[in-house]
Amino acid sequence: MAKKRYRPEQIINKLREAGLLLQQGATIAVVSKTIGVSSHTYCRGRKEYGGLRVEQAKKLKDIEKENARLKKLVADLSLDNVIQKEAVEGNF
């Protein structure tokens, strides 16, 4: 069975709903059951998206994607650099 993936907007909306329920005195177990996720998933979502607005979450995901792309680019360039140094030294 495939896992259901939520978009950042959906996670933020569920966290807002959970916050309202918690203010009314519900426990985390009851809140997580009400919003349809496990308590572990609720805590993980709160850790990652707690206090963010939807626009900020979208920007965060875009920045993370760009960061991953740049890390891959640096790794490729570093590998090319090492290969060129070895070829010049004759250690191949």
Short mmCIF file of the C-alpha atoms (twelve columns), coordinates in Angstrom:
data_MODEL
# 
_entry.id   MODEL 
# 
loop_
_atom_site.group_PDB 
_atom_site.id 
_atom_site.type_symbol 
_atom_site.label_atom_id 
_atom_site.label_alt_id 
_atom_site.label_comp_id 
_atom_site.label_asym_id 
_atom_site.label_seq_id 
_atom_site.Cartn_x 
_atom_site.Cartn_y 
_atom_site.Cartn_z 
_atom_site.pdbx_PDB_model_num 
ATOM 1  C CA . MET A 1  0.000  0.000  0.000   1 
ATOM 2  C CA . ALA A 2  1.433  3.344  -1.044  1 
ATOM 3  C CA . LYS A 3  1.976  6.095  1.488   1 
ATOM 4  C CA . LYS A 4  -0.105 9.200  1.159   1 
ATOM 5  C CA . ARG A 5  2.048  12.280 0.672   1 
ATOM 6  C CA . TYR A 6  0.746  15.644 1.726   1 
ATOM 7  C CA . ARG A 7  1.757  18.906 0.103   1 
ATOM 8  C CA . PRO A 8  3.204  21.595 2.387   1 
ATOM 9  C CA . GLU A 9  -0.035 23.598 2.136   1 
ATOM 10 C CA . GLN A 10 -2.046 20.618 3.338   1 
ATOM 11 C CA . ILE A 11 0.360  19.976 6.198   1 
ATOM 12 C CA . ILE A 12 0.140  23.587 7.355   1 
ATOM 13 C CA . ASN A 13 -3.650 23.500 7.214   1 
ATOM 14 C CA . LYS A 14 -3.728 20.285 9.259   1 
ATOM 15 C CA . LEU A 15 -1.328 21.817 11.790  1 
ATOM 16 C CA . ARG A 16 -3.593 24.853 12.134  1 
ATOM 17 C CA . GLU A 17 -6.587 22.596 12.698  1 
ATOM 18 C CA . ALA A 18 -4.593 20.616 15.250  1 
ATOM 19 C CA . GLY A 19 -3.570 23.812 17.018  1 
ATOM 20 C CA . LEU A 20 -7.197 24.798 17.447  1 
ATOM 21 C CA . LEU A 21 -8.063 21.387 18.857  1 
ATOM 22 C CA . LEU A 22 -5.112 21.530 21.249  1 
ATOM 23 C CA . GLN A 23 -6.244 24.947 22.501  1 
ATOM 24 C CA . GLN A 24 -9.628 23.422 23.255  1 
ATOM 25 C CA . GLY A 25 -7.906 20.922 25.534  1 
ATOM 26 C CA . ALA A 26 -7.584 17.824 23.345  1 
ATOM 27 C CA . THR A 27 -4.552 15.560 23.656  1 
ATOM 28 C CA . ILE A 28 -2.052 14.987 20.866  1 
ATOM 29 C CA . ALA A 29 -3.325 11.432 20.393  1 
ATOM 30 C CA . VAL A 30 -6.901 12.641 19.887  1 
ATOM 31 C CA . VAL A 31 -5.790 15.519 17.659  1 
ATOM 32 C CA . SER A 32 -3.671 13.312 15.427  1 
ATOM 33 C CA . LYS A 33 -6.527 10.842 15.048  1 
ATOM 34 C CA . THR A 34 -8.930 13.685 14.197  1 
ATOM 35 C CA . ILE A 35 -6.723 15.133 11.456  1 
ATOM 36 C CA . GLY A 36 -6.000 11.654 10.068  1 
ATOM 37 C CA . VAL A 37 -2.292 11.195 10.790  1 
ATOM 38 C CA . SER A 38 -0.221 9.350  13.363  1 
ATOM 39 C CA . SER A 39 1.109  11.226 16.363  1 
ATOM 40 C CA . HIS A 40 4.645  10.730 15.034  1 
ATOM 41 C CA . THR A 41 3.690  12.282 11.707  1 
ATOM 42 C CA . TYR A 42 2.022  15.174 13.520  1 
ATOM 43 C CA . CYS A 43 5.152  15.868 15.572  1 
ATOM 44 C CA . ARG A 44 7.393  15.614 12.508  1 
ATOM 45 C CA . GLY A 45 5.166  18.026 10.576  1 
ATOM 46 C CA . ARG A 46 5.087  20.447 13.489  1 
ATOM 47 C CA . LYS A 47 8.871  20.302 13.702  1 
ATOM 48 C CA . GLU A 48 9.321  21.043 9.997   1 
ATOM 49 C CA . TYR A 49 6.414  23.419 9.305   1 
ATOM 50 C CA . GLY A 50 5.420  24.736 12.741  1 
ATOM 51 C CA . GLY A 51 4.850  28.483 12.603  1 
ATOM 52 C CA . LEU A 52 5.207  28.776 8.819   1 
ATOM 53 C CA . ARG A 53 2.703  30.287 6.455   1 
ATOM 54 C CA . VAL A 54 1.902  28.631 3.128   1 
ATOM 55 C CA . GLU A 55 4.056  31.057 1.120   1 
ATOM 56 C CA . GLN A 56 7.016  30.482 3.412   1 
ATOM 57 C CA . ALA A 57 6.660  26.706 3.081   1 
ATOM 58 C CA . LYS A 58 6.642  26.941 -0.711  1 
ATOM 59 C CA . LYS A 59 9.730  29.138 -0.631  1 
ATOM 60 C CA . LEU A 60 11.429 26.688 1.755   1 
ATOM 61 C CA . LYS A 61 10.814 23.766 -0.601  1 
ATOM 62 C CA . ASP A 62 12.101 25.764 -3.576  1 
ATOM 63 C CA . ILE A 63 15.257 26.683 -1.680  1 
ATOM 64 C CA . GLU A 64 15.803 23.058 -0.611  1 
ATOM 65 C CA . LYS A 65 15.436 21.913 -4.223  1 
ATOM 66 C CA . GLU A 66 17.915 24.555 -5.421  1 
ATOM 67 C CA . ASN A 67 20.334 23.609 -2.636  1 
ATOM 68 C CA . ALA A 68 20.236 19.944 -3.673  1 
ATOM 69 C CA . ARG A 69 20.902 20.920 -7.292  1 
ATOM 70 C CA . LEU A 70 23.871 23.072 -6.305  1 
ATOM 71 C CA . LYS A 71 25.322 20.349 -4.065  1 
ATOM 72 C CA . LYS A 72 25.175 17.909 -6.977  1 
ATOM 73 C CA . LEU A 73 26.862 20.448 -9.231  1 
ATOM 74 C CA . VAL A 74 29.696 21.010 -6.723  1 
ATOM 75 C CA . ALA A 75 30.165 17.247 -6.288  1 
ATOM 76 C CA . ASP A 76 30.406 16.758 -10.064 1 
ATOM 77 C CA . LEU A 77 32.916 19.599 -10.435 1 
ATOM 78 C CA . SER A 78 35.015 18.276 -7.538  1 
ATOM 79 C CA . LEU A 79 35.097 14.820 -9.100  1 
ATOM 80 C CA . ASP A 80 36.139 16.281 -12.453 1 
ATOM 81 C CA . ASN A 81 38.886 18.246 -10.706 1 
ATOM 82 C CA . VAL A 82 40.256 15.129 -8.984  1 
ATOM 83 C CA . ILE A 83 40.219 13.164 -12.238 1 
ATOM 84 C CA . GLN A 84 42.092 15.931 -14.063 1 
ATOM 85 C CA . LYS A 85 44.736 16.138 -11.311 1 
ATOM 86 C CA . GLU A 86 45.290 12.377 -11.431 1 
ATOM 87 C CA . ALA A 87 45.584 12.464 -15.226 1 
ATOM 88 C CA . VAL A 88 48.189 15.223 -15.065 1 
ATOM 89 C CA . GLU A 89 50.214 13.358 -12.428 1 
ATOM 90 C CA . GLY A 90 49.971 10.102 -14.351 1 
ATOM 91 C CA . ASN A 91 48.352 8.130  -11.512 1 
ATOM 92 C CA . PHE A 92 45.669 6.414  -13.496 1 
# 
